[in-house]
Amino acid sequence: MVLSQIMANSKKEKKSGERSDLAHKAYMGMRQMLLYNEILPGQKIKYQDMADRLGVSITPVIHALKWLEFKNIVRYEHNKGYYINEADPQEIKEIYETRIVLEVAILSKTLTHLDDNGIQRLRTSLDAFEEKVKEADYYGRLISDMKFHFTLASLSQCRVQLRILEELFDLLFLRYSRNLVITSISETSLQEHHQIMDSLVARDLPRLQQTLSSHLENVKDHIIFNLDRMTVKKKEPVFDFHSL
């Protein structure tokens, strides 16, 4: 009796693990589609189509969508299904304001733990970012920008803050990658990244805090300005020459 129960539980755990693996596969597949705008804001997710594209059944797709809903990437409408959330300038503003507070606050610990290895790690990530800027690889630039900032933050060895920052990056790049590409300011960002690097190497905390804060503030203002302008442009009436 006990042996049969153990065997039954083992089978259940195996099936549960398989379901979890397939849901994770679906989730990672949709993340990739979101990042490269293969699914767009406002788009309805058709379960079967998505399942076919990802090579799974509908159930893992629904599990993956629930995870994305928790992250506010998608929304569920009763009797209609799941839709990709549209851009929200206020949310972007709040993400960057939170980043400013968090990333600047841990800089003192970054300098406390800074060594030659840390400087080299950040320099490597800066070189990767610069290469993507030169190649005009906009999606690659977004990823390398994230890695630069995450590397800088990781030098602080503040684990809780890093987890929060990772969640912010997740939301920012999965939901707004298309908007970040459209509103990119590559050359300005590259110059400011070098200023951050120089301040770090000089171990000048006030200048490092000011440089990083100004950089994130500039990026935030630029994105919000362009998103607002794009929204106004969409609302402008289209002149119909046939009505003359």
TIFIZA-787447 format. One line per 2 residues: number of its first residue (from 1); their letters; for each residue z, x, y of C-alpha. Coordinates in Angstrom, 1 decimal. Layout:
REM residues N
NUM	A	Z:X:Y; ...
***
This chain:
REM residues 244
1	MV	0.0:0.0:0.0; 1.0:2.8:2.4
3	LS	-2.0:4.8:1.4; -4.4:1.9:2.0
5	QI	-2.9:1.3:5.4; -3.3:5.0:6.3
7	MA	-7.0:4.9:5.2; -7.6:1.8:7.1
9	NS	-6.0:3.2:10.3; -8.0:6.4:9.8
11	KK	-11.3:4.4:9.7; -10.2:2.4:12.8
13	EK	-9.4:5.6:14.7; -12.8:7.1:13.7
15	KS	-14.7:4.0:14.9; -12.6:4.0:18.1
17	GE	-13.4:7.6:18.6; -17.1:7.0:18.1
19	RS	-17.1:4.1:20.6; -15.3:6.3:23.1
21	DL	-17.9:9.1:22.6; -20.7:6.6:23.2
23	AH	-19.1:5.1:26.3; -18.6:8.7:27.6
25	KA	-22.3:9.4:26.9; -23.3:6.3:28.8
27	YM	-20.9:7.1:31.7; -22.2:10.7:32.0
29	GM	-25.8:9.4:31.8; -25.3:6.9:34.6
31	RQ	-23.5:9.6:36.7; -26.6:11.7:36.4
33	ML	-28.8:8.8:37.4; -26.6:8.0:40.4
35	LY	-26.6:11.6:41.6; -30.4:11.9:41.5
37	NE	-31.0:8.3:42.8; -32.6:7.0:39.6
39	IL	-30.5:3.9:40.3; -30.1:2.9:43.9
41	PG	-27.6:1.0:46.1; -28.0:-2.8:45.7
43	QK	-29.7:-2.5:42.4; -28.6:-4.7:39.6
45	IK	-27.9:-3.0:36.3; -29.8:-4.6:33.4
47	YQ	-27.6:-3.9:30.3; -30.4:-3.7:27.8
49	DM	-32.7:-1.5:30.0; -29.8:0.9:30.7
51	AD	-28.9:1.0:27.0; -32.5:1.9:26.1
53	RL	-32.6:4.6:28.7; -29.4:6.1:27.5
55	GV	-30.0:5.7:23.8; -26.8:3.6:23.2
57	SI	-26.0:0.0:22.6; -25.0:-2.5:25.3
59	TP	-21.2:-2.2:24.6; -20.9:1.5:25.7
61	VI	-22.9:0.7:28.8; -20.5:-2.1:29.8
63	HA	-17.5:0.2:29.2; -19.1:2.9:31.4
65	LK	-19.7:0.3:34.1; -16.1:-0.7:34.1
67	WL	-15.1:3.0:34.7; -17.6:3.1:37.6
69	EF	-16.2:-0.1:38.9; -12.7:1.4:39.0
71	KN	-14.2:4.3:41.1; -15.8:1.7:43.4
73	IV	-19.3:2.9:42.6; -20.4:-0.4:41.2
75	RY	-19.2:-4.0:41.6; -19.1:-7.0:39.3
77	EH	-20.3:-10.4:40.5; -19.3:-13.4:38.4
79	NK	-22.0:-14.8:36.2; -24.5:-12.2:37.7
81	GY	-23.5:-8.8:36.4; -23.0:-5.3:37.9
83	YI	-24.6:-4.0:41.0; -24.6:-0.5:42.6
85	NE	-22.5:-0.7:45.8; -24.3:-0.2:49.1
87	AD	-23.3:2.5:51.6; -20.2:1.9:53.6
89	PQ	-19.9:4.1:56.7; -16.2:3.3:57.1
91	EI	-15.5:4.5:53.6; -17.4:7.7:54.2
93	KE	-15.4:8.2:57.4; -12.1:7.8:55.5
95	IY	-13.3:10.2:52.7; -14.0:12.9:55.3
97	ET	-10.8:12.3:57.2; -8.8:12.6:54.0
99	RI	-10.7:15.7:53.1; -9.8:17.3:56.5
101	VL	-6.1:16.6:56.1; -6.0:17.8:52.5
103	EV	-8.3:20.8:52.6; -6.8:22.2:55.9
105	AI	-3.2:21.6:54.8; -3.5:23.9:51.7
107	LS	-5.1:26.8:53.5; -1.8:28.6:54.1
109	KT	-1.2:28.7:50.3; -4.8:29.9:49.9
111	LT	-4.1:32.9:52.0; -0.8:33.5:50.2
113	HL	-2.6:33.7:46.8; -5.8:35.4:48.1
115	DD	-6.9:38.6:46.4; -10.2:40.4:46.0
117	NG	-11.2:38.3:43.0; -10.7:35.1:45.1
119	IQ	-12.8:36.5:47.9; -15.6:37.4:45.5
121	RL	-15.5:33.9:43.9; -15.9:32.3:47.3
123	RT	-18.6:34.7:48.3; -20.6:33.9:45.1
125	SL	-20.4:30.2:45.8; -21.5:30.8:49.4
127	DA	-24.5:32.9:48.2; -25.4:30.0:45.9
129	FE	-25.2:27.5:48.8; -27.4:29.8:51.0
131	EK	-30.0:30.1:48.2; -30.3:26.3:47.9
133	VK	-30.7:26.0:51.7; -33.5:28.5:51.7
135	EA	-35.2:26.7:48.8; -34.9:23.3:50.6
137	DY	-33.3:22.1:47.3; -31.3:19.2:48.9
139	YG	-29.6:17.9:45.8; -28.8:21.5:44.7
141	RL	-27.4:22.1:48.2; -25.1:19.1:47.8
143	IS	-23.7:20.4:44.5; -23.4:24.0:45.8
145	DM	-21.7:22.7:49.0; -19.2:20.9:46.8
147	KF	-18.6:24.0:44.7; -18.0:26.1:47.9
149	HF	-15.3:23.7:49.2; -13.8:23.2:45.8
151	TL	-13.6:27.0:45.2; -12.0:27.5:48.5
153	AS	-9.4:24.8:47.7; -8.8:26.1:44.2
155	LS	-7.7:29.5:45.7; -4.6:27.6:46.9
157	QC	-3.5:26.9:43.3; -2.4:23.4:44.4
159	RV	-3.2:21.4:41.2; -2.3:17.9:42.5
161	QL	-4.4:18.3:45.7; -7.3:19.7:43.6
163	RI	-7.3:16.5:41.4; -7.3:14.3:44.5
165	LE	-10.1:16.4:46.0; -12.1:16.1:42.8
167	EL	-11.9:12.3:42.9; -13.0:12.3:46.5
169	FD	-16.0:14.5:45.7; -16.8:12.2:42.7
171	LL	-16.9:9.2:45.0; -18.8:10.9:47.8
173	FL	-21.5:12.5:45.6; -22.0:9.6:43.2
175	RY	-22.1:6.8:45.7; -23.6:8.6:48.7
177	SR	-25.8:11.5:47.4; -28.9:9.8:48.8
179	NL	-27.4:9.3:52.2; -26.1:12.8:52.3
181	VI	-29.6:14.1:51.5; -31.2:12.0:54.2
183	TS	-28.6:13.0:56.8; -28.3:16.6:55.8
185	IS	-27.7:19.4:58.4; -28.4:22.5:56.2
187	ET	-28.7:25.2:58.9; -25.6:24.1:60.8
189	SL	-23.6:23.8:57.6; -24.7:27.2:56.4
191	QE	-23.6:28.9:59.7; -20.2:27.1:59.5
193	HH	-19.7:28.1:55.9; -20.2:31.7:56.9
195	QI	-17.6:31.2:59.7; -15.2:29.9:57.2
197	MD	-15.8:32.9:54.9; -15.3:35.3:57.8
199	SL	-12.0:33.7:58.8; -10.8:33.8:55.2
201	VA	-11.6:37.5:54.8; -9.9:38.3:58.1
203	RD	-6.9:36.3:56.8; -6.8:34.5:60.2
205	LP	-5.0:31.2:59.3; -5.3:29.5:62.7
207	RL	-9.0:30.3:63.0; -9.6:29.4:59.3
209	QQ	-7.9:26.0:59.9; -9.9:25.3:63.0
211	TL	-13.2:26.4:61.5; -12.8:24.3:58.4
213	SS	-11.6:21.3:60.3; -14.4:21.4:62.8
215	HL	-17.0:21.9:60.0; -15.8:18.8:58.1
217	EN	-15.5:16.8:61.4; -19.1:17.8:62.4
219	VK	-20.5:16.8:59.0; -18.6:13.4:59.1
221	DH	-19.9:12.6:62.6; -23.4:13.5:61.8
223	II	-23.5:11.4:58.6; -21.9:8.4:60.3
225	FN	-24.3:8.6:63.3; -27.4:8.7:61.2
227	LD	-26.2:5.9:58.9; -25.5:3.7:61.9
229	RM	-28.9:4.5:63.3; -30.6:3.7:59.9
231	TV	-28.7:0.4:59.8; -29.8:-0.6:63.3
233	KK	-33.4:0.3:62.4; -33.3:-1.9:59.4
235	KE	-32.1:-4.8:61.5; -34.8:-4.4:64.1
237	PV	-37.3:-7.3:64.0; -40.8:-6.5:62.6
239	FD	-43.5:-7.4:65.1; -46.2:-9.6:63.5
241	FH	-49.6:-8.9:65.0; -51.0:-11.9:63.0
243	SL	-48.9:-14.3:65.1; -50.9:-13.4:68.3
***
